[in-house]
Amino acid sequence: MMRRRLTIQDIQPLPVPPDFVQLAKQWCEDQSMLLLVFVWEGYDLFQKEVLSTIPWNQSYEELERSLTQNFVPIIRRRMTGWEPFDVEHGPYEFETREQPPAQSPQYDIAFVMFGDRRIMWPIEAKILHSDGDVSKYINEINANFLKCRYAPFSSEAGMLGYLLKGLPNNAFTNIEAKIPCKLCAHPELPNRDHKTSEHKRTVPSGKPYSVDFRCHHLILKIAEAVACTTS
């Protein structure tokens, strides 16, 4: 088996980065609220500029990837440009890479700190063809986030569910039952389909990652939301 060799980021090793959420307190009193507002405001614009132009009476290939690739630049437009981070589509997580030929984990979306690109607040996206279609969504949480393969340097991260058919509350009920976990409404986002869950992660031996982990669940209505606004 080939050993894991250096990446460019390993050439000039830096101290272990602090938790993203702790850093976030320096520029956002309520930790991740700043990031989440950018995502939700981006979604409003995404509906208007992109989703409303798509004929949803047919199916599409690579729907998850193409939605996300269109969504990320719109999120960036909601930012001021003064934040100490950027939002990116498809950045790699080199910290948890395995031996070759395995490829480093790749996030759908991540907020990345300018000062230390190892520090990322990731968001994974999954298509929900119906409000009961949550198995792949749940697997991302259990197999990746809760095992520290994703978000090693952040004690929070997000899951996006692109909901094509059904009700967000039904999706939340199914997610809660099948992880299993307790989903709680976000107190600062009462009018959004946004809940949180608290978990204990399995941290690899010798790693400084946070055991406590909060997952944000954002259900974005896609096809049906457009149908309602255009009817």
Backbone torsions as a table, in degrees:
resi	resn	phi	psi	omega
1	MET	NA	132.3	179.5
2	MET	-71.6	141.6	177.5
3	ARG	-77.8	154.1	176.2
4	ARG	-73.9	120.2	-178.2
5	ARG	-97.9	179.5	-176.1
6	LEU	-71.1	148.9	164.5
7	THR	-105.6	173.1	177.5
8	ILE	-57.7	-36.6	-178.6
9	GLN	-66.4	-19.1	-178.5
10	ASP	-88.0	-11.3	-173.0
11	ILE	-65.7	-41.2	177.1
12	GLN	-116.3	81.1	-174.4
13	PRO	-61.8	136.3	177.3
14	LEU	-107.7	163.3	174.1
15	PRO	-57.3	155.9	177.8
16	VAL	-56.2	126.5	-176.5
17	PRO	-68.8	146.8	175.3
18	PRO	-70.1	167.4	-179.9
19	ASP	-61.4	138.2	-178.6
20	PHE	-56.8	-40.4	-176.3
21	VAL	-67.3	-35.7	176.1
22	GLN	-65.2	-41.6	175.5
23	LEU	-63.1	-36.5	-176.8
24	ALA	-61.4	-27.2	-179.1
25	LYS	-63.3	-22.0	179.9
26	GLN	-70.0	-27.4	-176.9
27	TRP	-127.6	8.2	176.0
28	CYS	-157.5	111.7	-173.6
29	GLU	-58.8	-37.2	-177.0
30	ASP	-98.2	42.0	172.9
31	GLN	56.5	-102.8	-170.9
32	SER	-89.7	4.4	-175.5
33	MET	-59.1	-38.4	-178.0
34	LEU	-59.8	-45.8	-179.7
35	LEU	-64.2	-43.6	-175.0
36	LEU	-67.8	-35.8	176.8
37	VAL	-65.0	-39.4	176.6
38	PHE	-59.1	-42.3	-178.8
39	VAL	-65.3	-46.6	-177.2
40	TRP	-69.7	-39.3	175.9
41	GLU	-66.7	-35.4	175.0
42	GLY	-63.1	-38.3	179.0
43	TYR	-62.5	-41.0	177.8
44	ASP	-58.8	-43.7	179.5
45	LEU	-71.9	-35.1	178.0
46	PHE	-60.3	-42.9	176.7
47	GLN	-58.7	-46.3	-174.6
48	LYS	-69.6	-44.5	-170.4
49	GLU	-91.4	-27.0	-173.9
50	VAL	-119.0	-58.8	-172.5
51	LEU	-61.5	-36.0	-178.1
52	SER	-70.7	-12.0	-178.9
53	THR	-97.0	-3.7	-173.3
54	ILE	-97.8	129.1	173.1
55	PRO	-72.5	112.5	-175.2
56	TRP	-93.2	13.1	176.9
57	ASN	-91.6	15.1	175.2
58	GLN	-141.7	165.2	-179.4
59	SER	-97.7	159.8	-176.0
60	TYR	-133.8	146.5	173.1
61	GLU	-80.4	151.2	176.9
62	GLU	49.6	42.9	-175.1
63	LEU	-64.2	-44.8	-179.1
64	GLU	-59.3	-47.8	-177.3
65	ARG	-65.7	-43.1	-177.1
66	SER	-70.7	-36.0	175.3
67	LEU	-61.9	-47.0	-177.4
68	THR	-65.5	-40.2	-179.8
69	GLN	-63.6	-32.1	176.3
70	ASN	-80.5	-28.5	-175.2
71	PHE	-74.9	-41.2	-172.6
72	VAL	-59.6	-46.7	178.4
73	PRO	-61.6	-28.5	178.6
74	ILE	-72.9	-39.0	173.7
75	ILE	-57.7	-45.0	-178.4
76	ARG	-59.8	-33.9	179.7
77	ARG	-66.7	-21.0	178.4
78	ARG	-82.5	-12.6	179.8
79	MET	-81.0	157.8	-176.8
80	THR	-84.4	-23.1	-173.2
81	GLY	93.4	-7.5	178.7
82	TRP	-99.1	-3.8	-179.5
83	GLU	-67.7	150.5	177.9
84	PRO	-82.9	27.8	-178.4
85	PHE	-154.6	165.3	175.1
86	ASP	-127.0	168.5	173.8
87	VAL	-111.6	134.4	-174.4
88	GLU	-131.7	151.7	174.2
89	HIS	-101.6	120.0	172.5
90	GLY	80.8	28.4	176.1
91	PRO	-71.7	152.2	-178.9
92	TYR	-94.1	148.1	175.2
93	GLU	-101.8	94.4	-177.0
94	PHE	-74.8	-23.6	-177.2
95	GLU	-58.2	-37.8	-174.3
96	THR	-108.1	20.6	178.5
97	ARG	-66.4	152.1	178.3
98	GLU	-105.9	-178.1	-179.2
99	GLN	-63.9	149.6	175.2
100	PRO	-57.5	148.2	10.3
101	PRO	-93.7	15.2	-179.5
102	ALA	-61.5	141.6	178.7
103	GLN	-92.4	144.4	178.1
104	SER	-59.5	147.2	175.0
105	PRO	-56.6	145.2	-178.9
106	GLN	-127.5	127.9	-179.4
107	TYR	-86.3	149.4	173.1
108	ASP	-67.9	-48.2	179.1
109	ILE	-140.3	143.8	172.5
110	ALA	-151.9	141.1	167.8
111	PHE	-88.1	123.3	-170.1
112	VAL	-118.7	128.8	179.6
113	MET	-70.6	136.5	177.5
114	PHE	-66.6	-41.2	-173.9
115	GLY	-71.3	-24.3	-179.5
116	ASP	-155.5	102.1	-173.1
117	ARG	-69.4	-7.5	174.3
118	ARG	-70.2	-22.1	-175.3
119	ILE	-89.7	108.9	-177.2
120	MET	-132.6	143.9	173.0
121	TRP	-109.4	97.8	-170.4
122	PRO	-88.9	156.8	174.5
123	ILE	-133.7	126.6	175.9
124	GLU	-104.2	140.1	-177.6
125	ALA	-115.0	142.6	176.4
126	LYS	-140.7	140.0	172.9
127	ILE	-74.5	129.8	171.1
128	LEU	-110.3	102.5	-178.6
129	HIS	-65.8	-24.7	174.0
130	SER	-149.9	172.7	-179.1
131	ASP	-73.7	-6.8	174.2
132	GLY	-101.0	-3.9	-176.4
133	ASP	-90.1	75.7	-171.8
134	VAL	-120.3	6.4	-173.6
135	SER	-63.9	-44.7	-179.8
136	LYS	-68.6	-36.4	176.0
137	TYR	-58.9	-48.6	-178.3
138	ILE	-66.6	-37.3	179.9
139	ASN	-62.5	-36.5	177.5
140	GLU	-58.6	-40.2	-178.7
141	ILE	-70.8	-53.4	-174.2
142	ASN	-69.6	-39.6	-174.3
143	ALA	-87.4	-22.7	-173.4
144	ASN	-119.3	-57.9	-178.6
145	PHE	-67.0	-45.0	-174.4
146	LEU	-79.2	-8.1	174.4
147	LYS	-106.8	10.3	176.9
148	CYS	65.4	14.6	172.7
149	ARG	-69.5	-35.2	173.6
150	TYR	-106.9	150.8	173.6
151	ALA	55.9	46.2	-178.7
152	PRO	-62.1	-34.0	-177.2
153	PHE	-102.3	17.8	176.5
154	SER	-135.7	131.6	178.1
155	SER	-88.6	7.0	172.8
156	GLU	-136.5	154.4	174.5
157	ALA	-163.4	176.6	-175.3
158	GLY	-129.3	154.8	171.1
159	MET	-123.1	130.1	174.2
160	LEU	-105.6	130.3	171.7
161	GLY	-111.0	111.2	175.8
162	TYR	-80.0	99.8	-172.9
163	LEU	-89.0	116.7	-178.6
164	LEU	-89.9	-29.8	-177.1
165	LYS	-153.2	134.6	178.0
166	GLY	113.2	-168.7	-174.1
167	LEU	-112.3	137.0	177.3
168	PRO	-55.8	-39.6	-179.2
169	ASN	-63.0	-36.0	176.2
170	ASN	-67.2	-38.7	177.0
171	ALA	-62.4	-43.7	178.5
172	PHE	-60.3	-42.0	179.5
173	THR	-60.9	-43.1	179.7
174	ASN	-69.2	-38.5	177.3
175	ILE	-63.4	-46.5	-178.6
176	GLU	-59.8	-40.7	-177.3
177	ALA	-73.3	-31.2	-169.7
178	LYS	-100.3	-12.9	177.4
179	ILE	-67.7	-50.1	-11.8
180	PRO	-87.8	159.9	179.5
181	CYS	-164.8	177.7	174.4
182	LYS	-108.2	120.9	178.0
183	LEU	-95.8	132.3	-179.3
184	CYS	-122.3	141.6	177.2
185	ALA	-63.6	143.0	176.7
186	HIS	-76.7	121.0	-173.6
187	PRO	-64.1	-24.6	-177.9
188	GLU	-94.1	-4.5	-178.0
189	LEU	-130.8	57.3	-172.9
190	PRO	-67.2	-22.4	-177.3
191	ASN	-99.1	11.0	179.4
192	ARG	-113.6	155.2	175.5
193	ASP	-83.1	74.6	-169.7
194	HIS	-139.5	123.6	177.4
195	LYS	-133.8	166.5	178.5
196	THR	-128.8	156.1	173.9
197	SER	-137.5	148.0	-178.2
198	GLU	-108.5	137.6	-174.8
199	HIS	-140.6	162.8	167.9
200	LYS	-109.6	124.4	-178.1
201	ARG	-91.6	155.8	171.5
202	THR	-89.4	109.2	-175.9
203	VAL	-97.1	127.8	178.2
204	PRO	-58.6	147.1	-178.3
205	SER	-57.6	132.6	176.6
206	GLY	84.1	-1.3	-178.5
207	LYS	-96.9	145.3	-175.5
208	PRO	-89.8	16.6	-174.7
209	TYR	-68.1	153.7	178.4
210	SER	-70.8	134.5	174.9
211	VAL	-75.2	-41.6	180.0
212	ASP	-74.6	135.1	-175.1
213	PHE	-143.0	132.6	175.1
214	ARG	-111.8	128.1	177.5
215	CYS	-107.7	129.1	175.0
216	HIS	-95.2	132.2	-178.7
217	HIS	-114.2	114.9	-179.6
218	LEU	-117.3	116.7	177.6
219	ILE	-101.2	115.1	-177.6
220	LEU	-104.2	113.6	177.5
221	LYS	-70.7	128.8	-174.6
222	ILE	-107.6	-84.4	-173.1
223	ALA	-67.8	-47.1	-175.6
224	GLU	-68.1	-32.9	178.5
225	ALA	-63.9	-39.8	179.0
226	VAL	-67.1	-42.2	-179.9
227	ALA	-60.1	-38.0	-179.4
228	CYS	-68.8	-38.6	-175.9
229	THR	-78.8	-16.6	-177.7
230	THR	-106.8	-3.9	-177.6
231	SER	-82.4	NA	NA
